[in-house]
């Protein structure tokens, strides 16, 4: 398993919508390209590519109600322990304290193809102690660890095994050099179709790991972090609908 360290990551550090047909535009292939559709923004986010060989393109296929269909393709070589990017969709959310959030209801079905793929498929959530402040905590929920990919870890071992949102997870803890990072990874098979409430993960961290519900939500992303591989394609059907107290 390829565990991330601070050195590896320091380099980079919806409300209901009507059925929509996406206007055909050029797909996103630039390092920092993005595309907004409804309450969602698709980001290329090629933050860790310096010195490595490869390419990545991403695009949105359609938006129907709250469900966004999107894809990303990539090939990367070199730096087997270095994340190259995080092609991901971020949902528009309010900058409120965790205690003020009723639910973060989400559904995500995905498929991954390619050769020698080392990557994760994961939610990536950031919080701060102030509204609009800098990121302080990162909470990742990995639906897949492909080809030996591993999370940030201070020790190389999980700190707990827990059941949250109907699935069993290993919980890891460490630092990326800027944020404290909690990562939930599947305790067993990858989760290719997830339906649940991301607030369940916060509830566990608050009850069992001392996480403060006074933290403010900064962002919720869902996407893939590639390490290496070729002719890879992630296809996603995704929704996130926040509700507030």
C-alpha positions in Angstrom: 0.0 0.0 0.0 1.4 3.4 -1.0 0.9 5.7 2.0 1.0 9.4 1.5 3.4 11.6 3.5 3.6 15.3 4.1 6.4 15.5 1.5 4.2 14.0 -1.1 1.2 16.3 -0.6 2.8 19.6 0.3 3.2 20.3 -3.4 -0.4 21.0 -3.8 -1.6 22.1 -1.0 -27.0 20.8 -4.2 -30.0 22.1 -4.1 -32.4 20.6 -6.6 -31.9 21.5 -10.2 -34.1 20.9 -13.2 -33.2 18.5 -15.9 -30.5 20.1 -18.0 -28.8 19.3 -21.3 -25.2 20.3 -21.2 -24.1 22.6 -24.0 -21.3 20.9 -25.9 -18.1 22.7 -25.2 -14.5 21.7 -25.2 -13.5 19.2 -22.5 -11.3 20.4 -19.7 -7.6 19.5 -20.2 -5.7 22.4 -18.7 -4.0 22.2 -15.3 -6.5 24.4 -13.5 -9.6 24.2 -15.8 -13.0 24.1 -14.3 -16.6 24.0 -15.4 -19.8 25.1 -13.6 -23.1 23.3 -14.1 -26.0 23.9 -11.7 -24.8 23.6 -8.1 -21.7 21.7 -9.1 -18.2 22.7 -10.3 -15.9 20.3 -12.0 -12.2 20.9 -11.3 -9.2 19.4 -13.1 -6.8 20.3 -10.2 -3.6 18.9 -11.6 -1.6 20.1 -8.6 1.1 17.4 -8.4 2.3 16.9 -12.0 5.6 18.9 -11.9 8.4 16.6 -13.2 6.1 13.8 -14.3 4.8 12.6 -17.7 1.2 12.3 -18.6 -2.1 14.1 -19.3 -5.7 14.4 -18.0 -9.0 15.6 -19.4 -12.4 15.9 -17.7 -15.9 16.8 -18.7 -19.6 16.9 -17.6 -22.0 14.7 -19.6 -25.4 15.7 -18.2 -27.3 17.1 -15.2 -30.7 15.6 -14.4 -32.3 16.9 -11.2 -29.5 16.6 -8.6 -27.6 14.0 -10.5 -24.4 15.0 -12.3 -22.8 12.6 -14.8 -19.2 13.3 -15.5 -15.9 11.6 -16.4 -12.2 12.0 -16.3 -9.4 10.3 -18.3 -5.7 10.3 -17.5 -2.3 8.6 -18.0 0.6 9.3 -15.6 4.0 7.8 -15.2 6.8 8.4 -12.7 6.5 9.3 -9.0 4.7 6.1 -7.9 4.0 7.6 -4.4 3.0 11.1 -5.7 -0.6 12.0 -6.3 -0.8 13.9 -9.6 -4.2 15.5 -9.5 -7.7 15.5 -8.0 -10.3 15.6 -10.8 -13.4 16.3 -8.7 -16.8 17.8 -8.4 -17.5 20.3 -5.6 -21.0 21.1 -4.6 -22.1 24.6 -3.6 -22.6 24.6 0.2 -23.1 27.2 2.9 -20.1 28.2 5.1 -21.8 27.1 8.4 -20.7 25.2 11.4 -21.0 21.5 11.3 -23.5 21.6 14.1 -25.8 23.7 11.8 -25.9 21.0 9.1 -28.8 18.6 9.1 -27.6 16.3 6.4 -25.2 15.9 3.4 -27.2 13.3 1.5 -25.2 11.8 -1.4 -25.3 9.1 -4.0 -22.3 8.1 -6.1 -21.9 5.3 -8.6 -18.7 5.0 -10.5 -16.6 2.8 -12.8 -12.9 2.8 -13.3 -11.0 1.3 -16.3 -7.4 1.5 -17.4 -4.0 -0.3 -17.2 -1.9 -0.6 -14.0 -4.1 2.0 -12.3 -2.9 3.2 -8.9 -5.5 5.7 -7.6 -8.2 6.4 -5.1 -11.8 7.3 -5.6 -12.8 9.6 -2.7 -14.8 12.3 -1.1 -12.6 15.1 0.1 -14.0 17.5 2.8 -12.3 20.5 4.3 -13.2 22.5 7.4 -12.0 25.6 9.2 -12.4 27.1 12.7 -13.8 30.3 11.1 -16.2 31.0 8.2 -14.2 31.7 5.1 -11.0 30.8 7.0 -8.1 28.6 5.9 -8.4 24.9 5.7 -7.5 23.2 9.0 -9.0 19.7 8.8 -9.3 17.4 5.8 -11.8 14.4 6.0 -11.5 11.9 3.2 -13.9 9.0 2.5 -12.3 6.6 0.1 -14.7 4.4 -1.8 -11.8 2.7 -3.5 -8.0 2.1 -3.0 -6.9 0.9 -6.4 -3.6 -0.8 -7.2 -2.2 -0.4 -3.7 -3.0 3.3 -3.2 -3.0 4.3 0.5 -4.0 7.3 2.6 -2.0 9.8 4.6 -0.9 8.1 7.8 1.3 9.1 10.7 2.1 5.5 11.6 1.2 3.4 8.6 -1.5 1.7 10.6 -5.2 2.5 11.0 -6.3 4.1 14.3 -9.7 2.4 14.3 -12.1 0.1 12.4 -15.6 1.5 12.4 -19.0 1.0 10.8 -20.4 4.3 9.4 -23.2 4.8 6.8 -23.8 1.0 6.5 -20.2 0.1 5.6 -17.1 -1.0 7.5 -14.1 1.4 7.3 -10.5 1.6 8.5 -9.8 5.1 9.9 -6.3 6.6 9.4 -4.9 9.8 10.8 -2.0 12.0 9.8 -0.9 15.4 8.5 -0.3 16.7 5.0 1.9 19.4 6.5 -0.9 21.9 6.5 -4.0 20.1 7.6 -4.9 17.3 10.1 -6.2 14.5 7.9 -8.7 11.8 8.7 -9.2 9.1 6.0 -11.8 6.4 6.0 -10.9 3.5 3.6 -13.0 0.4 2.9 -12.4 -2.4 5.3 -12.8 -5.0 2.5 -14.0 -4.6 -1.0 -14.2 -1.2 -2.8 -17.5 0.6 -2.7 -18.6 1.1 -6.3 -22.0 2.5 -5.4 -22.5 4.6 -2.2 -25.7 6.1 -0.9 -25.7 7.7 2.5 -25.2 10.9 4.6 -21.7 12.3 4.9 -22.8 13.8 8.2 -22.6 10.3 9.7 -18.8 10.5 9.3 -18.7 13.8 11.2 -20.9 12.3 13.9 -18.4 9.5 14.4 -15.4 11.9 14.5 -17.2 14.2 17.0 -18.2 11.4 19.3 -15.1 9.2 19.1 -12.1 11.3 17.9 -12.7 14.7 19.6 -13.5 16.6 16.4 -15.3 19.9 17.2 -18.7 20.5 15.7 -17.9 24.2 15.9 -15.7 23.7 12.8 -17.1 25.4 9.6 -17.6 23.5 6.4 -15.4 24.8 3.6 -16.0 22.4 0.8 -17.1 18.9 -0.2 -15.5 17.3 -3.3 -15.8 13.9 -4.9 -13.3 12.6 -7.4 -10.2 10.6 -8.0 -6.5 11.0 -7.1 -4.2 9.2 -9.6 -0.7 8.1 -8.8 0.2 6.2 -11.9 -1.4 4.2 -14.7 -2.4 4.5 -18.4 -5.5 4.9 -20.4 -7.5 5.3 -17.2 -11.1 6.5 -17.2 -13.4 7.2 -14.2 -17.1 7.6 -15.1 -19.3 8.9 -12.3 -23.0 9.5 -11.6 -23.1 11.7 -8.5 -25.3 13.8 -6.3 -24.9 15.7 -3.1 -27.8 17.6 -1.5 -27.0 19.6 1.7 -29.7 20.5 4.2 -29.3 22.9 7.1 -30.9 23.3 10.5 
